[in-house]
Amino acid sequence: MQARLLNKVLFFCFFYLGLSQFVHSQIDRKQIHLADSLFKSNRLLEAEQIYLRNLNPNFSEFENIQFKLAYIAKVKNDWLSELYRLSSLHAKQNTPVIANRLAEIGEKQHLEGYSISFIDQIEWIYFAFFPYLMGILILLGLYAVIILLRKFLRKRRILKSQLAFVGAYLLFLALFTNLPALLRFGIVTQEKAYLRDYASSAAPVKEILKKGNRINYWYTQDQWVTCIVNGKMGYIKASDFVSIN
């Protein structure tokens, strides 16, 4: 009897949670639809407030909202906000349109880290052909795994070099799939930030970075972050910049 009662309680709890999430999702979509209508009517400030309230990275319309917020920032002449919005999109889906606009803002504001580089061009090719390249690479990987599996089932000798090759190939596949995540970007938020020779406030300053400059960074050591700016590697305080991916 107690088990049946417990099952009913659990059922209604899960049903209520599911219903709540569904209703919340519907409310979000209605709000986004309203903001889109305001955006089309050129009531940008009203639309911006609604977009900001519903800005969720897990939301399917997240990227579209970021584009619209970037446009609103451009109209408002808020170049730092536009820079942040476009940079967050650029980190996930590098395209010539976004990269050119970032380079334009960077040149106008005399910022560093936004000029179109060789890495940008590689990323354009990567994103343009990713589905096709990924399909070919997966097929090749499956082919190699199937050959080894057949050898194993037939109790034939598998060379260590073959296992090492397949392992290295699968590692390359994992790195290739997650390439954008390996390129981590940040924007300097302080009026002045110092790129230092090593992780210490007493270290020599290699370069003075201004607000809005973009950096590539890797890992954090206490309050210091290893980064590279214009080909110079050094350390910057974690509190001096904000991550954009």
JOFENQUI-V688173 format. One record per backbone hydrogen bond with DSSP energy under -0.5 kcal/mol. NH is the residue of the N-H (numbers start at 1). CO is the residue of the C=O. E is the energy in kcal/mol with one decimal. If there is no record, write none. Layout:
BEGIN
NH&CO&E  NH&CO&E
END
This chain:
BEGIN
5&1&-2.1  6&2&-2.4  7&3&-2.3  8&4&-2.0  9&5&-2.3  10&6&-2.6  11&7&-2.5  12&8&-2.5  13&9&-2.1  14&10&-2.6  15&11&-2.5  16&12&-2.3  17&13&-2.4  18&14&-2.5  19&15&-2.4  20&16&-2.6  21&17&-2.3  22&18&-2.1  23&19&-2.6  24&20&-2.6  25&21&-2.4  26&22&-2.3  27&23&-2.6  28&24&-2.4  29&25&-2.3  30&26&-2.2  31&27&-2.3  32&28&-2.7  33&29&-2.5  34&30&-2.1  35&31&-2.6  36&32&-2.6  37&33&-1.9  38&34&-2.2  39&35&-2.5  40&36&-2.4  41&37&-1.5  42&39&-1.5  43&38&-2.9  44&42&-1.3  47&43&-2.0  48&44&-2.8  49&45&-1.7  50&46&-1.5  51&47&-2.7  52&48&-2.6  53&49&-1.6  54&50&-1.4  55&52&-1.0  56&54&-1.1  59&56&-2.2  62&59&-1.9  65&61&-2.5  66&62&-2.3  67&63&-2.1  68&64&-2.1  69&65&-2.7  70&66&-2.2  71&67&-2.1  72&68&-2.5  73&69&-2.4  74&70&-2.0  75&71&-2.3  76&72&-2.2  77&74&-0.9  78&73&-3.0  79&77&-1.2  82&78&-2.1  83&79&-2.5  84&80&-2.1  85&81&-2.5  86&82&-2.6  87&83&-2.2  88&84&-2.0  89&85&-1.5  90&86&-2.8  91&87&-2.1  92&88&-0.7  92&89&-0.6  93&89&-3.0  99&95&-2.7  100&96&-2.6  101&97&-1.8  102&98&-2.6  103&99&-2.3  104&100&-2.1  105&101&-2.4  106&102&-2.8  107&103&-2.3  108&104&-2.2  109&105&-2.6  110&107&-0.6  111&106&-3.4  121&117&-1.6  122&118&-2.1  123&119&-2.5  124&120&-2.2  125&121&-1.7  126&122&-2.5  127&123&-3.0  128&124&-2.0  129&125&-2.3  130&126&-1.0  133&129&-2.9  134&130&-3.0  135&131&-1.8  136&132&-2.1  137&133&-2.7  138&134&-2.4  139&135&-2.0  140&136&-2.2  141&137&-2.2  142&138&-2.8  143&139&-2.3  144&140&-2.1  145&141&-2.3  146&142&-2.7  147&143&-1.9  148&144&-1.9  149&145&-2.4  150&146&-2.5  151&147&-2.0  152&148&-2.3  153&149&-2.6  154&150&-1.9  155&152&-1.2  156&151&-3.3  159&157&-0.6  163&159&-1.7  164&160&-2.6  165&161&-2.2  166&162&-2.4  167&163&-2.6  168&164&-2.6  169&165&-2.3  170&166&-2.5  171&167&-2.0  172&168&-2.3  173&169&-2.3  174&170&-2.1  175&171&-2.3  176&172&-2.7  177&173&-2.2  178&174&-1.6  179&176&-1.1  182&178&-1.0  182&179&-1.0  183&179&-0.8  183&180&-0.8  184&182&-1.0  184&217&-0.5  186&215&-1.9  187&242&-2.5  188&213&-2.9  189&240&-2.3  190&240&-1.2  193&209&-2.4  195&193&-0.5  195&207&-2.9  196&194&-0.8  196&235&-3.1  197&204&-2.2  200&198&-2.3  203&200&-1.3  206&195&-3.4  206&204&-0.6  207&195&-1.3  209&193&-3.7  209&207&-0.6  211&191&-0.8  212&188&-2.5  213&210&-2.0  214&112&-2.4  215&186&-2.6  216&228&-1.8  217&184&-2.1  218&226&-2.4  221&224&-3.9  222&220&-0.5  224&221&-2.4  225&236&-2.7  226&219&-2.4  227&234&-2.6  228&216&-2.6  229&232&-2.8  232&229&-2.2  233&231&-0.5  234&227&-2.6  235&196&-2.1  236&225&-2.0  238&223&-3.0  240&237&-1.7  241&238&-0.9  242&187&-2.3  244&185&-2.2  245&185&-0.6
END
